[in-house]
Amino acid sequence: MAAEIKDKLDINVELISGSGGIFDVIVDGQLAYSKQANGNQFPQSDVLIKQLQQPEE
C-alpha cells in the first residue's frame, strides 16, 4: 500500500513497525485513518487514496 500511495499521490511514505494489528495513517501530524476507529477494518487501498486526496473540511 505504501508504494501505491507513493505512486498515485507522489508523497513519501514511512512505515513504522508495531504490534497488535495497529494500522494508522498520519498525514502532516494528523490522523487520517485508524483501523481501530473503523471497526478494526483494514482499508482498501483505492478507498484510502481517495480519502487522502480529499481536502480537509
C-alpha positions in Angstrom: 0.0 0.0 0.0 2.9 2.4 0.7 4.2 2.0 -2.9 0.7 2.6 -4.3 0.3 5.8 -2.2 3.7 7.0 -3.3 2.9 6.3 -7.0 -0.6 7.8 -7.0 -0.1 10.8 -4.7 3.6 11.4 -5.1 4.2 11.6 -1.3 6.8 9.9 0.8 5.6 7.1 3.0 7.2 5.9 6.2 6.3 2.5 7.6 6.7 2.1 11.3 6.6 -1.4 12.8 4.2 -2.0 15.6 2.3 -4.8 17.2 -1.3 -5.7 17.9 -2.7 -5.1 14.4 -2.4 -1.3 14.6 -2.8 0.4 11.2 -2.8 4.2 11.4 -2.2 6.7 8.6 -0.9 10.1 9.7 -0.5 13.0 7.3 1.2 16.2 8.4 0.9 15.1 12.0 -2.9 14.5 11.8 -4.5 11.1 12.0 -6.1 10.4 8.5 -7.1 6.8 9.1 -7.2 4.4 12.0 -8.1 0.8 11.6 -9.1 0.6 15.3 -11.5 3.6 14.9 -13.1 2.0 11.8 -14.3 -1.3 13.2 -10.9 -2.9 13.0 -11.2 -2.9 9.2 -8.1 -2.6 7.1 -8.8 -0.1 4.3 -8.9 -0.9 0.6 -6.0 1.0 -1.0 -8.2 2.8 -3.5 -10.6 4.0 -0.8 -7.7 5.2 1.4 -6.1 7.0 -1.6 -9.4 8.8 -2.4 -9.7 9.8 1.3 -6.2 11.2 1.2 -6.9 13.1 -2.0 -9.9 14.9 -0.5 -9.2 18.3 1.0 -9.8 18.7 4.7 -13.2 20.1 5.5 
